[in-house]
Amino acid sequence: MVKRNVVHIEIPAADLQAAGKFYQELFGWEIQQIPEMNYATWASGPGEGGGFNPLSNDVKPNEVLIYINSEDIPGDLKKAASLGATIIQEKMEIPNVGWFGVFKDLTGNSIALYTSMDPNFNK
C-alpha cells in the first residue's frame, strides 16, 4: 500500500519573522527563515513540520494548506479532476526540494500533492 501521509502544512503569515517567533515561543517549534524564497519552515518533531507562506492574492488568512504524499502528481491531479476537483497548480518543481501540485476539492479546499527529491523521504 502506498503511504498517503500528510507531509507538510503551510500556515499563511502576514509577517514570516513574527509568525516564526510566535510559534517558536508558543510550541517550541524549530524555525528556519529562508529569505531567498520569501518563506520560513517549522518543525515540531521528527518528520513533522511545515512552513509559513506569505500572504498574497493567492494566500489568504485562514487558508491553511496541507500537502499529501504523492508518487504520481500528474496522475493524482488527473484523478482528482475526474472526481470533480479543480486543478489550481500543475506539477511544479521546488528547487532542490521536490515537486508539488494543487487542486481544490468539491468544497473549495486547496489540497497540495508533494513528491520529495530525497529517495528516503517517506520511508
C-alpha positions in Angstrom: 0.0 0.0 0.0 1.3 3.5 -0.9 1.7 5.9 2.0 -0.6 8.8 1.6 0.6 10.7 4.6 0.2 14.4 5.3 3.8 15.5 4.7 3.7 19.3 5.1 1.3 22.0 6.4 1.5 25.7 5.3 0.2 28.4 7.6 -0.4 31.8 6.0 1.6 34.6 7.7 1.4 38.4 7.3 5.0 38.6 8.8 7.2 35.5 8.5 9.6 36.6 11.2 6.8 37.4 13.7 5.0 34.1 12.9 8.2 32.2 13.4 8.8 33.8 16.7 5.2 33.3 17.8 5.1 29.6 17.1 8.6 29.1 18.4 7.7 30.7 21.7 4.2 29.1 21.9 5.1 25.5 20.9 8.9 25.3 20.9 9.0 24.7 17.2 12.3 25.0 15.3 12.1 27.8 12.8 14.2 28.3 9.7 13.9 31.5 7.8 14.6 31.1 4.0 14.8 34.8 2.8 15.8 33.9 -0.8 12.4 32.0 -1.1 10.4 34.5 1.0 9.5 31.5 3.1 10.1 30.0 6.6 9.8 26.4 7.7 8.8 25.0 11.1 9.5 21.6 12.6 7.5 20.3 15.6 9.3 17.0 15.9 10.9 14.2 13.8 9.2 14.2 10.4 6.5 16.7 11.4 6.5 20.2 10.0 5.5 22.7 7.5 6.0 26.3 6.5 4.8 29.9 6.8 3.5 31.1 3.4 3.5 34.9 3.0 0.1 36.5 2.4 -0.7 37.3 -1.3 -3.6 37.4 -3.7 -3.5 33.6 -3.7 -2.7 33.1 0.0 -5.1 34.5 2.5 -5.5 34.2 6.3 -7.4 31.1 7.4 -6.4 29.1 4.3 -4.1 26.5 5.8 -2.6 24.3 3.0 -1.9 20.6 3.7 0.4 18.6 1.5 -0.2 14.9 0.8 2.5 12.5 -0.3 2.2 11.5 -3.9 4.3 9.2 -6.1 2.5 10.5 -9.2 1.4 14.1 -9.0 0.1 14.4 -12.6 -1.8 11.1 -12.2 -3.3 12.2 -8.9 -4.2 15.6 -10.3 -5.9 13.9 -13.3 -7.8 11.6 -10.9 -8.8 14.5 -8.7 -10.2 16.4 -11.7 -12.1 13.3 -12.9 -13.8 13.3 -9.5 -14.8 16.9 -9.8 -11.8 18.8 -8.4 -10.4 22.0 -10.0 -6.7 22.0 -10.7 -5.0 25.1 -9.3 -1.3 24.3 -10.0 0.0 21.6 -12.3 3.2 19.8 -11.2 5.9 22.3 -10.4 9.4 22.0 -9.0 10.5 23.4 -5.7 14.3 23.8 -6.5 16.5 21.3 -4.6 13.5 20.1 -2.6 10.8 18.3 -4.7 7.7 18.9 -6.7 4.1 19.9 -5.9 0.7 20.4 -7.5 -2.5 21.8 -6.0 -6.2 21.2 -6.5 -9.5 22.5 -5.0 -11.7 19.7 -3.7 -15.5 19.7 -4.1 -15.9 22.1 -1.2 -13.2 24.5 -2.4 -10.5 23.5 0.0 -7.0 23.6 -1.5 -5.0 20.4 -1.2 -1.4 20.0 -2.3 0.3 16.9 -3.5 4.1 16.5 -2.9 7.0 14.4 -4.1 10.3 14.8 -2.4 13.7 14.6 -4.3 15.0 12.7 -1.3 14.6 9.0 -2.0 14.5 8.3 1.7 11.9 11.0 2.5 8.9 8.8 3.3 10.4 5.5 4.3 
